[in-house]
Amino acid sequence: MRLRSLLYVPASSERFIAKAHERGADAIVLDLEDSVAHSEKQAARAGLPQSVLLAGRGGAKVFVRINVAPELQRADAEAACRAGAFGLFIAKTSSPEQVRELAEHLEAAERELGRDPLAFVALLEDAGAVLDARPIAACKRVLGLVAGGEDIATSMGAEPLPEVLRLPKLLVHLAAKAEDKLSFGTLTTVADYQQRDALEAAAREASRHGFDGATCIHPSAVPIMNAAFSPSEEKVAWARTVLDAAAGAAAKGKGAFLVGDRMVDAPIIERARRILQKID
């Protein structure tokens, strides 16, 4: 599944929702949490059936970011389920038990509707969640992880500087990959989205580290993420050359061979396969 760009859209904003499908994002995240005032949360939740339908018109996967407060979280999740959302962004995920309990709560509604189970993207937003990242990633429904840089820095009493965020974000990334799950984000904060050059550099860096995509808090970031997390023409050509050479080598009973002046063996062949999996 290719999810290079995941665009946050306030679930209370009819204007933004109406244009969400035009932004070119691979996923739309309808936000019921931070971007929605408390007085508007109930109305935003009630509007999910229409919002999910509108946001997904362009073919993007539609997620709903649900609230943390217990009196809101389960109602948000069930409303997203009944509205036909593809999945949930679970804000401030704290433990695998929390993930499993939410999954169990949704099972009855999913059976009633005859729909596929909601996929979960866990947002890890404090120091404790970072240290528990792998057990969270291992939960059956978890599709991927996101490290919330601003919140993690706040939980540590730190500033969200690149040198502060790099380690916790890489720990979350490694946890996701250890469980063969998707990893979203950059190694910096996304708050400075208006600094285009810096955002492009951060996205390219994240792609080199193996991140699959990143969340976007503004539509202007979508094309940047789509480009950064797509393999270049040069990489695609290299991957095809490697796989063609691998087929020829296998026919001769060879497991290692040269492509140009570089030795190629099993891990490099697998890397080439994964590059080609990222193209349409």
C-alpha positions in Angstrom: 0.0 0.0 0.0 1.5 3.3 -1.1 0.9 6.1 1.5 3.4 8.8 0.7 1.3 11.8 1.9 -1.3 11.8 4.6 -3.1 15.2 4.7 -4.7 16.3 7.9 -8.1 18.1 7.4 -10.2 19.4 10.3 -13.4 17.3 10.4 -15.3 20.5 11.4 -14.4 22.5 8.2 -16.8 22.0 5.4 -14.7 24.2 3.1 -11.5 22.2 3.6 -13.3 18.8 3.4 -14.9 19.8 0.1 -11.5 20.4 -1.5 -9.6 17.6 0.2 -9.9 15.2 -2.7 -8.3 17.7 -5.0 -5.0 17.9 -3.1 -3.3 14.8 -4.5 -2.7 13.1 -1.1 -2.6 9.4 -0.9 -4.6 9.6 2.3 -6.8 12.1 4.0 -6.9 12.2 7.8 -10.2 13.8 9.0 -9.2 15.2 12.4 -11.6 15.1 15.3 -8.8 16.0 17.8 -6.5 19.0 18.0 -7.9 21.1 15.1 -11.5 20.9 16.3 -12.8 23.1 19.1 -14.4 21.1 22.0 -17.7 22.8 21.3 -17.6 21.5 17.7 -16.5 17.9 18.3 -20.0 16.3 18.5 -21.1 18.0 15.2 -17.8 17.0 13.5 -18.4 13.4 14.5 -22.0 13.5 13.4 -20.9 14.8 10.0 -18.4 11.9 9.3 -20.7 9.9 6.9 -20.7 12.9 4.5 -17.1 13.9 5.3 -15.6 10.5 4.6 -17.5 10.2 1.4 -16.4 13.7 0.2 -12.8 13.3 1.2 -12.4 9.9 -0.5 -13.8 11.0 -3.9 -10.3 11.2 -5.5 -9.4 7.7 -4.4 -7.5 8.6 -1.3 -7.7 6.3 1.8 -9.7 8.1 4.5 -8.6 7.9 8.1 -10.2 9.6 11.1 -8.0 10.9 13.9 -9.9 10.2 17.1 -9.8 12.0 20.5 -7.9 10.7 23.5 -10.6 11.4 26.2 -12.4 8.1 27.0 -15.8 9.8 26.8 -15.0 10.7 23.1 -12.6 8.1 21.8 -14.8 5.0 21.5 -17.7 7.1 20.1 -15.4 8.7 17.6 -14.0 5.3 16.5 -17.4 3.7 16.1 -18.7 6.7 14.1 -15.7 6.4 11.8 -16.4 2.7 11.4 -20.0 3.3 10.5 -19.1 6.2 8.1 -16.9 3.9 6.1 -13.5 5.2 7.0 -10.6 3.0 6.0 -8.9 3.5 9.3 -8.1 5.4 12.5 -5.3 7.6 13.6 -5.1 6.9 17.4 -3.9 10.1 19.0 -1.5 9.7 22.0 -1.4 5.9 21.8 0.2 4.8 25.1 0.2 1.0 25.1 -0.6 -2.2 23.2 -3.5 -2.8 25.6 -5.1 0.4 24.6 -4.9 -0.6 20.9 -6.3 -4.1 21.6 -9.2 -2.8 23.7 -10.2 -0.3 21.0 -10.1 -3.1 18.4 -12.3 -5.3 20.6 -14.8 -2.5 21.0 -15.1 -2.1 17.2 -15.6 -5.8 16.4 -19.4 -5.9 17.0 -20.1 -2.9 14.7 -17.8 -4.3 12.0 -19.6 -7.6 12.1 -22.9 -5.8 11.9 -21.8 -3.8 8.9 -20.0 -6.7 7.2 -17.1 -4.4 6.6 -13.3 -5.0 6.8 -11.7 -4.2 10.2 -10.5 -0.6 10.5 -6.8 -0.2 10.1 -4.9 1.7 12.9 -2.1 4.2 12.7 -0.7 4.7 16.1 0.5 8.2 17.0 3.2 7.9 19.7 3.4 11.3 21.4 5.3 10.9 24.6 8.5 9.4 25.9 6.8 6.3 27.4 5.1 5.5 24.1 8.4 5.8 22.2 9.9 3.2 24.6 6.9 0.9 24.0 6.8 1.4 20.3 7.6 -2.2 19.2 4.8 -3.9 21.3 2.4 -1.3 19.9 3.6 -1.9 16.3 3.1 -5.6 16.9 -0.7 -5.3 17.5 -2.6 -7.0 14.7 -4.5 -4.0 13.4 -1.7 -1.5 13.4 -0.8 -0.5 9.9 1.9 2.0 10.8 3.4 4.3 13.4 3.9 8.0 13.6 6.1 9.8 16.1 4.6 13.2 17.1 7.6 15.4 17.4 6.1 18.4 19.1 4.4 16.4 21.8 7.4 14.1 22.3 9.6 17.1 22.9 7.1 18.6 25.3 6.9 15.3 27.3 10.7 15.4 27.7 10.8 19.1 28.6 12.8 19.7 25.5 12.6 21.9 22.4 11.5 20.2 19.1 14.9 20.7 17.4 16.3 18.2 14.8 19.0 16.9 17.2 16.4 16.4 19.9 13.8 14.6 17.7 16.2 12.4 15.7 16.6 9.6 18.3 13.0 9.2 19.4 11.8 9.3 15.8 14.3 6.8 14.7 13.4 4.5 17.6 9.7 4.6 16.5 10.8 4.0 12.9 12.9 1.0 13.8 10.0 -0.4 15.9 7.7 -0.2 12.9 10.1 -1.8 10.6 11.0 -4.6 13.1 7.3 -5.6 12.9 7.0 -5.1 9.1 4.7 -2.1 9.5 4.6 1.3 7.7 6.5 4.2 9.2 5.4 7.8 8.6 7.2 11.0 9.3 10.5 12.9 9.0 13.3 13.3 11.5 12.3 17.0 12.1 9.1 18.7 13.1 6.4 19.3 10.5 5.4 22.6 12.1 7.7 24.6 9.8 5.9 23.5 6.6 6.3 27.0 5.1 10.1 26.5 4.8 9.9 24.5 1.5 13.6 23.8 1.0 13.9 22.5 4.6 10.8 20.4 4.2 12.0 18.9 0.9 15.4 18.1 2.5 13.8 16.5 5.6 11.5 14.4 3.4 14.3 13.2 1.2 16.3 12.3 4.3 13.4 10.3 5.8 13.0 8.5 2.5 16.7 7.5 2.6 16.1 6.1 6.1 13.3 3.9 4.8 10.2 5.9 6.0 7.2 5.2 3.8 5.6 8.7 3.8 4.7 11.6 6.1 1.8 13.5 7.4 1.0 16.9 6.1 -0.5 19.8 8.0 -1.0 21.9 4.9 -1.8 21.0 1.3 1.4 22.6 0.0 3.4 19.8 1.6 1.6 17.1 -0.4 3.5 17.3 -3.6 6.8 17.5 -1.7 6.0 14.3 0.1 4.7 12.5 -3.0 8.0 13.3 -4.8 10.3 12.5 -1.9 8.8 9.1 -1.1 8.6 8.0 -4.8 11.6 6.3 -6.3 13.5 8.4 -8.9 13.7 7.2 -12.5 17.3 6.4 -11.9 16.5 4.2 -9.0 13.7 2.4 -10.9 16.1 1.8 -13.8 18.8 0.5 -11.5 16.3 -1.9 -9.8 15.1 -3.3 -13.1 18.7 -3.8 -14.2 19.5 -5.7 -10.9 16.4 -7.9 -11.2 17.1 -8.7 -14.8 20.7 -9.6 -13.9 19.5 -11.7 -10.9 17.3 -13.7 -13.2 20.2 -14.4 -15.5 22.5 -15.3 -12.6 20.0 -17.6 -11.0 19.7 -19.5 -14.3 23.4 -20.1 -14.1 23.2 -21.1 -10.4 24.9 -18.0 -9.1 23.7 -16.2 -6.0 26.1 -13.2 -6.2 27.1 -11.3 -9.3 28.3 -8.0 -10.6 26.2 -5.1 -11.9 28.6 -2.7 -13.3 31.4 -2.6 -10.7 29.2 -3.4 -7.7 28.7 -6.8 -6.2 25.0 -7.8 -5.9 23.6 -10.5 -3.6 20.3 -11.3 -1.8 19.8 -8.1 0.3 20.5 -5.9 -2.7 18.1 -7.9 -4.9 15.4 -7.5 -2.2 16.1 -3.8 -2.1 15.5 -3.6 -5.9 12.2 -5.5 -5.5 11.0 -3.1 -2.9 11.8 -0.1 -5.1 9.7 -1.5 -7.9 6.8 -2.2 -5.5 6.6 1.6 -4.8 5.7 2.5 -8.4 2.3 2.3 -10.0 
